[in-house]
Amino acid sequence: MTLPDITYTLRTASPAKTRAEAVVVGIGQGAKAVEVTAGAEDVKAAYGRRWRGMLATLGVSGKAGEVTRLPAGNEIGAQLLVLVGLGKPGADGAYSADAVRRAAGTAARAVPNATSVAVSLPADTPDLVRAVTEGYVLGGYTYTTYKSNSGKSGGEGNGPSDVAILSAIARRTDAVTAFEEAQILAQAVAGTREWVNIPPADLTPPAFADAIAHVAGLVEGVETSVYDEEQLADLGCGGILAVGMGSAAKPRLVELTYSPDDARGHIALVGKGITFDSGGLTIKPGSSMSTMKSDMAGAAAVAQATFAIARLGLPVKVSAFVPMAENMVSGSSYRPGDVVTHYGGTTVEVSNMDAEGRMILADALVRATEVSPDLIIDVATLTGHMVMALGDRVSGVLGSGDVVDRVLASADVAGEQMWPMPIPEWMDERIRSSKVADLNQHDWIRWGGGLYAAAFLREFTGGLPWAHLDIAGPSFNSGGASGHLTPGGTGVAVATLVDYVREMATDQ
């Protein structure tokens, strides 16, 4: 994984007195002037009357994402002072965990040549300790596997080897727990990014299945089953086989189980694993294929969330189902007009080979119902319709009202933007419009395609409480780095799933 090799510590040290080579200080937009954020007051005091004039001369505004570097001089112990903007605080004068997480991510890329860094951002609650830690770890992620100079962790220098998160509550047990758990979660998000970023020729379904099984073998308490194309045929997983039959790299289904002895609930997770999507016989325009290696982001998120839940020791049973296929064009590709029999017996008439995600998810969802979970959550880069509706930074959430509400609450804690979308009753008529099969995979009506896809998936959930996360937009960042988000795979949904299970663990 291309995360820098950094030792993280949580300390109570003053940012003005720390001997780190670089110290990062938060700067915000106060009501009347630019101000240091909580925890960094010592730095302002060390400069005395020079402080405001210095910031004015440098043009420091405190806006979110702004970075100003300056030699520290003799006023503080560090050699380099890095000012990172957080923007305006909330109505209560405090900064949100989201703002702190983004600032920490920006800070991680602002000190590529320092060997040691102290980070003084608002961190006076466990939630803010978590935000600083997650933000810094993820902001420093780069994908360098195919770079000839991949030994360099940051692209501009060797990067720090020691990072201290400064917090007034560093000695409190809840702060230490938040700090340690944040590193586990950030590693899972980074692991998701890593898989999404791998070129599709190197992450075929068999290779992806092997990669998940390898990591699972390193996580205590996680059991793995991998089904190849022959076993899938024996099971009757017609959807996975139909999509995968056009590729030389045959489909797979990976199932993960984490069963703690003190489990207080049981959740099933299902993730779409299309390792590359050409559109099949309904072929995509060339420009639309450029990021289709990311069509397995849901599968990566579900697997890594399962690993993080196990590493955190959360007392909730997790059953994860990860169907994988490569949607390619060949003489053996599935065709418009074909009727596919899914696992469990439901028949589906197919008309759009580029609506393949719902085909593989259907088999896996039925498998998930058979383990009798309390609820099911599926995660998928499912529809361009959802990107049209919500943009490329917001995921759509559809399904059972109570599960959707809890997903949205978990997303808020995790700092991931999600929005509820409906499944109108009249979608039932559309998905049952086939004259030759139980369901119609796609009806070519231009409007409401994301809602149609969710209504289709609901048919395979056995009436269990369920939510569908359509992450087609936010799963891949085609632009530059921003806050803790870096170019390429984002790892979206991992933190939301973990926080959902964390909340389940507290249910009585």
C-alpha positions, 0 to 999 in steps of 0.5 A: 500500500502506498501510504508513507511509512510514518510513526504516529504519536498522540502528545500534549506538547505545546506547538510553540515548544515542540522540537519537530522540524515542522509544526502545523497550525490551524488558521481560521476566519474569525469574526473580525480577524484571522485567528489561530485555532484552538490548541495553537494559541502558544504559537501566536503568543510566541510571536507577540505583536509581530503576529498580526502584521506577519499574517497580513504581510503574507496575505493569510486569509484563513480560508479553507485549504489555504497553506502558508509556509514560513521559516519559524525563526527563533520564536518557536522550537520548530524550523518550519511553521505551516499555517493551514486554513480551516475557513469560518467556524460554526455558529458556536465558534468551533470547527466541525470534524469535517473541517478539521479532517480536510485541514489535516489532509491538506497539512499532510501534503504541505510538509514533504521535506520535513522528517518530523511534524507536529500537527496542532489543529483543533483536537480537544474532543475524541471526535476531533482527535479522530478527524485530525488523525484520519485526515492526516493519514489519508491526505498523505496517500499517493498511488506510486506502484507504477512510478519508477521512483516509487520509493519516494512516499510523497512525490517531492521528497521522502516525507516525514517519518514521525508525526505527532498529533498534539491534543490537550486531552492526549492522556485521556483513554477516550482520546487514545482510543479514538487515535488508535481506531482512526488509524485502523479506519484510515488504513482500510480507506487507503486499502480501498483506494489502493485496489480501486487504483490498480490498472484493470489488466492487473486486477481481474476478478481472479486477481481481486479475489486472491487479493481479498483472500490474502488480506483476510488471512491477515485479519484475525477472526475473518473466514473466507470462501471463494467460488470460481466459475464452475462453482458459481454454475453449480450454485446457479448464480446466473447473473454473475456468470452472464456478465462474466462470460464475455471475458477471458478472466472468469468471474468470482464470488468472495464471501467473508464472515466475521463472527465475534463471540459477543455479537449483538447483531448481524449485518450483511454487506454486499459490494459490486465488483466489476473490475472493468466495465466496457459496457459489454455489447451495449458498449460505452463511448471510449471517453466513458471507459477511462475510469471504469477500473473503479467499477469495483469500488463497492466491492473494495469498500465492503471488504475493507470495511469488514476487515476494519470492523474485525480489527476494531473488535466490534461486537457485531457479526458481519457477512460480506458478499463480493461478486466479481466480473469483468464486463467485456465484448466477445463472442460469448458476451451476454446479449439483449433479449437473453433471459437469466435465471438468478440464484434463488430462481428469479428470471430476468430479461436483459436488454442493456449490457451496461446495466451489469452491476444489478445483475451480479448484485442480485445473486449476492443479495439472495445469498445474503438473505440466506444467512438471516442477517438483521439487515443488508447494505449494498454498496455499488457504483451503480448508475450514471443517473445518480451522478446526474442527480447528485453530482460527483461528491454525493452518494445516493441512499435508497431502501428501508426508511429506518436503515436509510436514516441510520446510514445517513446518520453514520455518514454524517459522523464519518464525514461522507456526503450522502443523500436520501432518494426515493423508490416510488411505488410505480417503479414496481410496474416498470421492473415487472414489464417483461413479457417473458420473465419475472423482471425486466433488467432495464427499460430504456426510459430515460428518467429515474434510472437510479431509482429503477435500479434500486427497485430492481435490487429490492426484489432480491432482498427477501423483504429484509431491512435494506439500504442501497448506497449508489457511490457512482459519483464519489468513488473516484476523484478525477481531479486534484487533491482536496483536503483528505481526498487524493486523486483516484479512488477515494475509499468512500463508504468504508467509514460510513459502514464502520460507523454504522456497525459501531452504532449497532454495537451500542444497541441494547 
